[in-house]
Amino acid sequence: MQSDIDPRSLIGRKAFDRHGTKVGTVDEVYLDDATGVPEWAAVRTGLFSRDAFVPLEPSELVDGGLRIPFERALIREAPDFGVGRHLSPEQELQLYHHYGLDLGAPEPPPDRDFGRIAGTDDA
C-alpha cells in the first residue's frame, strides 16, 4: 500500500475483497512498532459482527475503498484480537500465517560450530 497515506484517513473507508465484494469498514489501523508504517487494519465485518485483521501490504486504495487481495471467507476467518489493543509479535505471526504471507528474511542457518571449544582439533 502507498506509504504516504495518512493511516487516519483509512478509518471509515469501505473494505472489499479481491473480487470487489464488500467485506466491511475499516475500524482501526495498526502501525509497525519499529517503523511507524501502517501494517494492519481491523475491518468491522458487520453490524453485530467482529473485527477481522487484514494486512495493509499488499492491499491498496481503489476508488476510495481498501481492496484486500484475499477471498472474503479468508478475511472473515482471520483471528480477532479485539480492537484498541496493541498486537503482540505472536498475534502478528498468527496473522502472517493465516494469510500465507512471507515473514521476511529466512532464518539464518544454524551455527555448526556451536559448542566447540576454540583451539581444539575435534571436528
C-alpha positions as CSV (number, residue, x, y, z in Angstrom):
1,M,0.0,0.0,0.0
2,Q,1.1,3.6,-0.5
3,S,3.3,4.6,2.4
4,D,2.4,8.3,2.1
5,I,-1.2,7.8,3.1
6,D,-2.3,9.1,6.5
7,P,-3.5,6.0,8.4
8,R,-6.2,8.0,10.0
9,S,-7.7,8.6,6.5
10,L,-8.3,4.8,6.2
11,I,-10.7,4.7,9.2
12,G,-14.3,4.6,8.0
13,R,-13.4,3.5,4.4
14,K,-15.2,0.5,2.9
15,A,-13.1,-2.6,2.5
16,F,-13.5,-5.0,-0.4
17,D,-12.1,-8.5,-1.1
18,R,-10.1,-9.4,-4.2
19,H,-13.4,-9.6,-6.3
20,G,-14.7,-6.3,-5.2
21,T,-17.2,-7.8,-2.8
22,K,-17.7,-5.6,0.3
23,V,-16.2,-7.1,3.4
24,G,-16.8,-4.3,5.9
25,T,-15.5,-0.9,7.1
26,V,-12.0,-0.1,8.4
27,D,-12.3,0.3,12.1
28,E,-8.7,0.8,13.2
29,V,-5.2,1.0,11.7
30,Y,-2.2,-0.6,13.4
31,L,1.4,0.7,12.9
32,D,4.6,-1.3,12.9
33,D,6.4,-0.7,16.2
34,A,9.8,-0.3,14.6
35,T,9.0,1.8,11.5
36,G,5.7,3.5,12.3
37,V,4.4,2.4,8.9
38,P,0.7,1.2,8.7
39,E,0.8,-2.6,8.8
40,W,-2.7,-4.0,9.7
41,A,-6.2,-2.8,9.7
42,A,-9.1,-4.0,11.7
43,V,-12.2,-4.3,9.5
44,R,-15.7,-4.4,11.1
45,T,-17.4,-7.2,9.1
46,G,-20.9,-6.4,10.1
47,L,-23.3,-4.5,12.4
48,F,-23.2,-7.2,15.1
49,S,-20.1,-8.9,13.9
50,R,-16.4,-8.8,14.8
51,D,-13.3,-7.2,13.5
52,A,-11.1,-9.1,11.1
53,F,-7.5,-8.1,10.9
54,V,-6.2,-7.6,7.3
55,P,-2.7,-6.8,6.0
56,L,-2.3,-3.3,4.5
57,E,0.5,-4.7,2.3
58,P,-0.4,-5.9,-0.4
59,S,-3.8,-4.1,0.0
60,E,-4.4,-1.0,-2.0
61,L,-6.7,2.0,-2.2
62,V,-9.1,1.7,-5.2
63,D,-11.9,4.1,-5.9
64,G,-11.8,5.4,-2.3
65,G,-12.0,1.9,-0.7
66,L,-9.5,-0.6,0.6
67,R,-9.0,-3.5,-1.8
68,I,-7.7,-6.5,0.1
69,P,-6.3,-9.1,-2.3
70,F,-7.8,-12.1,-0.5
71,E,-11.1,-14.0,-0.6
72,R,-13.9,-12.7,1.6
73,A,-14.2,-16.0,3.5
74,L,-10.5,-15.9,4.4
75,I,-10.8,-12.4,5.6
76,R,-13.8,-13.2,7.8
77,E,-12.0,-16.2,9.3
78,A,-9.0,-14.0,10.3
79,P,-8.1,-14.0,14.0
80,D,-9.9,-11.4,16.1
81,F,-7.8,-10.0,18.8
82,G,-10.1,-7.1,19.8
83,V,-9.6,-3.5,18.7
84,G,-7.9,-0.8,20.7
85,R,-5.1,-3.0,21.9
86,H,-1.5,-3.5,20.8
87,L,-0.8,-6.5,18.6
88,S,1.8,-8.7,20.1
89,P,4.5,-10.3,17.9
90,E,2.8,-13.7,18.4
91,Q,-0.5,-12.3,17.2
92,E,1.2,-10.7,14.2
93,L,2.8,-14.1,13.4
94,Q,-0.7,-15.7,13.6
95,L,-1.9,-13.2,11.1
96,Y,1.0,-13.7,8.7
97,H,0.4,-17.4,8.8
98,H,-3.4,-17.0,8.3
99,Y,-2.9,-15.0,5.1
100,G,0.1,-17.1,3.9
101,L,2.3,-14.0,3.8
102,D,6.1,-14.1,3.7
103,L,7.6,-13.2,7.1
104,G,10.7,-11.6,5.5
105,A,14.2,-12.8,5.6
106,P,14.7,-16.5,6.0
107,E,16.0,-17.9,9.3
108,P,19.8,-17.9,9.4
109,P,21.4,-21.3,9.1
110,P,22.3,-23.0,12.4
111,D,25.7,-22.3,13.8
112,R,27.5,-25.6,13.1
113,D,30.4,-24.7,15.4
114,F,28.2,-24.1,18.4
115,G,29.5,-25.9,21.5
116,R,33.1,-26.4,20.2
117,I,35.9,-25.1,22.2
118,A,38.2,-22.8,20.4
119,G,41.7,-24.2,19.7
120,T,40.6,-27.9,19.8
121,D,41.2,-30.2,16.9
122,D,37.9,-32.1,17.3
123,A,35.9,-31.8,14.1
